[in-house]
Amino acid sequence: MKRFIEDALKETNTSKTEYWEDKLKADCSKVYLRIWREIVNTHEDYFWNYWTTDIQAWATEYNIQRTAQVINEGEDDEYTVPWIDKVKKVYLLQWDTYVELPQLSDWEEWAWAKGWMLKDNHIILNWTPDTDIEDGLKLEGTEAANEPDWDSNVTTDLFPWHDDLVQFESVLALWLKVILWKAKQDFDRSNIAKVDYQEELEEMKRYITERVQKIYYSKNTY
């Protein structure tokens, strides 16, 4: 990710004394989240995924992890597991089949049936399991935004689980130029970069919509 900082400074002829590097890293994170929100607003199903967790006997609350987790960090088989931004559906494993549970809008109304509530980053069940069940709960939802390391020499942590999102790099780079040109008070170049950014962003949105329709809906993922 370090390359985005260096390239943006070089292409706008900006020295690190003109734009404090730590501030630029913070702005990079803001830009990343800004574009991530654009993607989610375009079609949040682009980040659709599912997660499973074990049911524990006598436990009714299950924590939702909101940040990505690196598995086997530093090893050849290292990979990143995305975590949840928004929970859409919850399923219970019954006889080797996942059955959807209703989300409880009113606890009393659903007291007779098994269901779930979402509160303070916890899935809360309205019954008390009396046995452990491996992968007993399955959650469907959208992936949380990653937290890129702007000091890293690799770019794979932008969206490590979405290698198909190649347009994202150019969109990110263009908005960094927008803020750097603006900081240098070169508003003409800043406005040109903003137009280019908007065009690249719209192209990325079209790609995302087509991708979701092709992968998720045509294959009856839901």
C-alpha positions in Angstrom: 0.0 0.0 0.0 3.0 2.2 0.4 3.1 2.6 -3.4 -0.1 4.6 -3.4 1.4 7.2 -1.1 4.7 7.5 -3.0 3.0 7.6 -6.5 0.4 10.2 -5.4 3.2 12.5 -4.0 5.3 12.0 -7.1 2.6 12.5 -9.7 1.4 15.7 -8.1 5.0 16.9 -7.4 4.2 17.2 -3.7 6.9 16.9 -1.1 6.4 15.4 2.3 7.0 18.8 3.9 4.0 20.2 1.9 1.7 17.4 2.9 2.5 15.6 6.2 2.8 11.9 5.4 0.9 10.7 8.5 -2.0 13.0 7.4 -1.9 11.5 3.9 -2.0 8.0 5.4 -5.1 9.0 7.4 -6.6 10.5 4.3 -5.9 7.3 2.4 -7.9 5.4 4.9 -10.8 7.9 4.6 -10.7 7.6 0.8 -10.7 3.8 1.1 -13.8 3.8 3.3 -15.4 6.4 1.1 -15.1 4.2 -2.0 -16.0 1.1 0.0 -19.3 2.8 0.9 -19.8 3.7 -2.7 -19.5 0.0 -3.6 -21.9 -1.0 -0.8 -24.4 1.6 -1.8 -24.2 0.4 -5.4 -24.8 -3.2 -4.5 -24.0 -4.5 -1.0 -24.4 -8.1 -2.3 -21.0 -7.6 -4.0 -19.6 -8.2 -0.6 -22.0 -11.0 0.2 -20.5 -13.9 2.2 -21.4 -16.3 5.0 -19.8 -17.2 8.3 -20.3 -20.2 10.6 -19.7 -20.5 14.3 -20.2 -23.3 16.9 -23.3 -23.3 19.1 -22.2 -23.7 22.8 -24.4 -25.4 25.3 -26.2 -22.8 27.6 -24.9 -19.9 25.6 -27.4 -17.5 24.0 -25.1 -14.7 22.9 -22.5 -14.9 20.1 -20.1 -12.1 19.3 -19.8 -10.7 15.8 -16.3 -10.0 14.8 -16.2 -6.8 12.8 -12.6 -6.8 11.5 -10.7 -9.1 9.1 -8.6 -11.9 10.6 -5.3 -13.1 9.2 -4.8 -16.9 9.4 -1.2 -18.3 9.5 0.3 -14.9 9.5 3.8 -14.8 8.0 3.6 -18.3 6.6 3.4 -19.4 3.0 -0.3 -20.4 3.3 -1.3 -17.1 4.9 -4.8 -15.9 4.0 -7.3 -13.3 5.2 -10.8 -14.1 6.4 -13.3 -11.3 5.9 -15.6 -10.5 8.7 -19.1 -9.0 9.0 -20.3 -5.5 8.4 -24.0 -6.3 8.2 -25.9 -9.4 9.2 -28.8 -10.2 6.9 -29.9 -13.8 7.8 -29.1 -16.3 10.5 -29.5 -20.1 10.0 -29.6 -23.0 12.5 -28.1 -26.3 11.7 -30.8 -29.0 12.0 -30.1 -32.6 10.8 -27.3 -31.6 8.5 -29.4 -28.8 6.9 -29.4 -25.0 7.7 -32.8 -23.7 8.4 -33.4 -19.9 8.5 -34.3 -18.4 11.8 -36.6 -15.4 12.0 -35.2 -12.1 13.3 -37.2 -11.1 16.3 -39.0 -7.8 16.0 -40.8 -8.4 19.2 -39.5 -10.9 21.8 -43.0 -11.8 23.1 -44.5 -12.3 19.7 -41.8 -14.8 18.8 -41.4 -16.5 22.2 -43.0 -19.7 20.9 -40.5 -20.1 18.0 -36.7 -20.1 17.8 -35.3 -16.8 16.5 -32.6 -14.2 16.9 -32.0 -10.6 17.8 -29.0 -8.3 17.0 -27.8 -6.2 19.9 -24.4 -4.5 20.6 -22.5 -6.7 18.1 -24.0 -9.9 19.4 -26.4 -12.4 18.0 -28.8 -13.2 20.8 -30.9 -16.4 20.6 -34.3 -16.6 22.3 -33.7 -20.1 23.6 -31.0 -21.8 25.5 -29.2 -24.6 23.6 -28.6 -27.6 25.8 -25.8 -29.2 23.6 -22.8 -28.1 21.6 -23.3 -28.0 17.9 -20.3 -27.6 15.6 -20.9 -24.9 13.0 -24.4 -24.7 14.5 -25.0 -21.1 13.4 -24.6 -19.7 9.9 -24.7 -16.0 9.3 -25.2 -14.4 5.9 -24.3 -10.8 5.3 -21.9 -8.3 3.8 -18.1 -8.2 4.5 -16.6 -5.5 6.6 -14.2 -3.0 5.2 -10.5 -4.0 5.4 -7.9 -2.0 7.2 -5.1 -1.4 4.7 -1.5 -1.0 6.0 -0.2 2.1 4.2 3.3 1.3 5.3 3.3 -2.1 3.6 5.1 -2.8 0.3 2.3 -5.0 -1.0 -1.1 -4.1 -2.4 -2.9 -7.3 -1.8 -4.6 -6.0 1.4 -6.9 -3.6 -0.4 -9.5 -6.2 -0.9 -7.6 -9.5 -0.5 -10.7 -11.6 -1.0 -11.8 -9.7 -4.1 -9.1 -10.0 -6.7 -11.6 -9.2 -9.4 -12.0 -5.6 -8.2 -9.1 -4.3 -10.3 -10.7 -0.9 -10.9 -10.5 0.0 -7.2 -6.8 0.9 -7.4 -7.2 3.5 -10.1 -10.2 5.0 -8.4 -8.3 5.3 -5.1 -5.2 6.8 -6.9 -7.3 9.4 -8.6 -9.0 10.6 -5.4 -5.6 11.0 -3.8 -4.6 13.2 -6.6 -7.7 15.3 -6.1 -6.9 16.0 -2.4 -3.2 16.6 -3.1 -3.8 19.0 -6.0 -6.4 20.8 -3.8 -3.9 21.1 -0.9 -1.4 22.7 -3.4 -4.2 25.1 -4.4 -4.0 23.9 -8.0 -7.8 23.8 -8.3 -7.8 23.3 -12.1 -5.8 20.0 -11.8 -7.8 19.0 -8.8 -11.1 19.4 -10.7 -9.7 17.5 -13.7 -8.7 14.6 -11.4 -12.2 14.8 -9.8 -13.8 14.3 -13.2 -11.6 11.4 -14.0 -12.3 9.9 -10.6 -16.1 10.2 -11.1 -15.8 8.5 -14.5 -13.7 5.6 -13.1 -16.1 5.3 -10.2 -19.1 5.0 -12.4 -17.3 2.4 -14.5 -16.5 0.4 -11.4 -20.2 0.6 -10.3 -21.4 -0.8 -13.6 -18.9 -3.6 -13.3 -20.0 -4.4 -9.7 -23.7 -4.5 -10.7 -23.0 -6.8 -13.6 -20.7 -9.0 -11.4 -23.4 -9.4 -8.7 -26.1 -10.3 -11.3 -23.8 -12.9 -13.0 -22.4 -14.6 -9.9 -25.1 -14.4 -7.2 -28.4 -14.2 -9.0 -27.7 -16.5 -12.0 -26.3 -19.2 -9.7 -29.2 -18.9 -7.2 -26.9 -18.2 -4.3 -29.9 -17.1 -2.2 
